[in-house]
Amino acid sequence: MLELPEPVDNPVLIATKMPAQVSRVMSGRKVDVLLNAPNLMHLPIHDIAIKEGIML
């Protein structure tokens, strides 16, 4: 989960580019990226990510 302190203008752009960048750094390993920002809806998946996610 990528936690951002500021509202984001284009969350879809960030959510599509970030996994590819992280995957390249991690030798092609697939990753899921979840955004958390003040202007985005908080969903149950955010709570799961906080409890079960692995910090990179």
TILOBA-407543 format. One record per atom (N, C-alpha, C): residue in three letters; x, y, z. Coordinates in steps of 0.001 Angstrom, whole numbers. Atoms other than C-alpha are relative to their C-alpha. Layout:
! residues N
  code        x        y        z
   ALA        X        Y        Z
...
! end
This chain:
! residues 56
  code        x        y        z
   MET      860    -1165        0
   MET        0        0        0
   MET      905     1227        0
   LEU     -731    -1255       92
   LEU     1338     3362     -992
   LEU     -845     1059      696
   GLU      737    -1005     -768
   GLU      244     5902     1612
   GLU      510     1387     -364
   LEU     -353    -1346      438
   LEU      204     9455      331
   LEU     -653     1026      921
   PRO      558     -990     -927
   PRO     -237    12435     2681
   PRO     -865     1063     -672
   GLU      726    -1021      759
   GLU    -1648    14697      -45
   GLU    -1032     -656     -914
   PRO      944      534      989
   PRO    -4703    14203    -2272
   PRO      701     -209    -1355
   VAL     -589      265     1318
   VAL    -3844    12736    -5677
   VAL     -994      376    -1094
   ASP      846     -447     1104
   ASP    -5153    14145    -8954
   ASP     -393    -1144     -925
   ASN      257     1074      959
   ASN    -4870    11005   -11061
   ASN      417    -1340      600
   PRO     -383     1253     -655
   PRO    -4880     7859    -8899
   PRO      120    -1178     -972
   VAL      -74     1102      960
   VAL    -5434     5585   -11903
   VAL     1379      -46     -654
   LEU    -1332      -58      609
   LEU    -2184     6741   -13495
   LEU     1049     -559      956
   ILE     -950      502    -1000
   ILE     -245     6081   -10282
   ILE     -176    -1506      191
   ALA      279     1415     -257
   ALA    -1939     2712    -9730
   ALA      407     -895    -1174
   THR     -409      821     1139
   THR    -1031     1542   -13235
   THR     1508       28     -225
   LYS    -1444      -98      215
   LYS     2574     2761   -13369
   LYS      814     -603     1143
   MET     -774      424    -1160
   MET     3709     1902    -9844
   MET      290    -1502       29
   PRO     -317     1437      -49
   PRO     3349    -1919   -10013
   PRO     1089     -409     -995
   ALA    -1018      337      995
   ALA     5440    -2080   -13188
   ALA     1381      441      467
   GLN    -1288     -501     -486
   GLN     8197       31   -11641
   GLN      527     -856     1149
   VAL     -408      828    -1138
   VAL     8258    -1990    -8423
   VAL      394    -1390     -487
   SER     -299     1323      539
   SER     8209    -5255   -10377
   SER     1392      -39     -638
   ARG    -1330      -53      616
   ARG    11286    -4199   -12359
   ARG     1090       -5     1064
   VAL     -993      -75    -1073
   VAL    13171    -3385    -9162
   VAL      133    -1354      715
   MET       19     1283     -715
   MET    12192    -6766    -7699
   MET      191    -1180     -959
   SER     -349     1055      959
   SER    13507    -8802   -10655
   SER    -1215     -677     -629
   GLY     1164      530      684
   GLY    10113    -9248   -12287
   GLY    -1080     -592      886
   ARG     1011      538     -914
   ARG     8243   -10359    -9178
   ARG    -1281      824      -95
   LYS     1275     -707      105
   LYS     4546    -9508    -9446
   LYS     -377      595     1347
   VAL      426     -686    -1222
   VAL     3244    -7005    -6907
   VAL    -1353      667     -237
   ASP     1243     -763       28
   ASP     -100    -5445    -6114
   ASP      254     1308      731
   VAL     -171    -1301     -622
   VAL     -143    -1746    -5322
   VAL    -1379      566      327
   LEU     1242     -590     -476
   LEU    -2918     -166    -3293
   LEU      312     1418      444
   LEU     -224    -1393     -367
   LEU    -3180     3607    -2913
   LEU     -876      390     1186
   ASN      731     -559    -1130
   ASN    -4217     5356      280
   ASN      332     1492       47
   ALA     -179    -1455        1
   ALA    -4697     9133       78
   ALA    -1264      635      572
   PRO     1151     -649     -644
   PRO    -6988    11652     1800
   PRO    -1245      110     -885
   ASN     1161     -179      874
   ASN    -9227    12033    -1267
   ASN     -516    -1317     -599
   LEU      438     1290      523
   LEU    -9618     8299    -1963
   LEU     -822     -743     1041
   MET      873      744     -885
   MET   -12286     6044     -501
   MET      791    -1084      752
   HIS     -618     1053     -806
   HIS   -11119     3793     2358
   HIS     -886    -1236      -97
   LEU      728     1245      211
   LEU   -12149      215     1594
   LEU      520    -1084      944
   PRO     -479     1092     -860
   PRO   -11902    -3037     3567
   PRO     1370     -545     -411
   ILE    -1307      485      440
   ILE    -8897    -4024     1422
   ILE     1134      801      625
   HIS    -1025     -806     -662
   HIS    -6975    -1149     3025
   HIS      301     -561     1390
   ASP     -196      584    -1345
   ASP    -7506    -2701     6468
   ASP      769    -1313     -103
   ILE     -710     1261      196
   ILE    -6339    -6075     5162
   ILE     1465      259     -326
   ALA    -1382     -339      365
   ALA    -3240    -4491     3633
   ALA      794      452     1216
   ILE     -674     -467    -1223
   ILE    -2397    -2806     6948
   ILE      344    -1189      897
   LYS     -210     1149     -878
   LYS    -2775    -6088     8857
   LYS      940    -1044     -601
   GLU     -678     1147      589
   GLU    -1286    -8558     6369
   GLU     1066      324    -1030
   GLY     -949     -377     1044
   GLY      824    -6580     3912
   GLY     1443     -136      448
   ILE    -1432      110     -256
   ILE     4571    -6982     3652
   ILE      666     1287     -448
   MET     -654    -1273      328
   MET     6596    -3784     3800
   MET     1211     -285     -902
   LEU    -1116      138      922
   LEU     9010    -3440      903
   LEU     1006     1092      226
! end
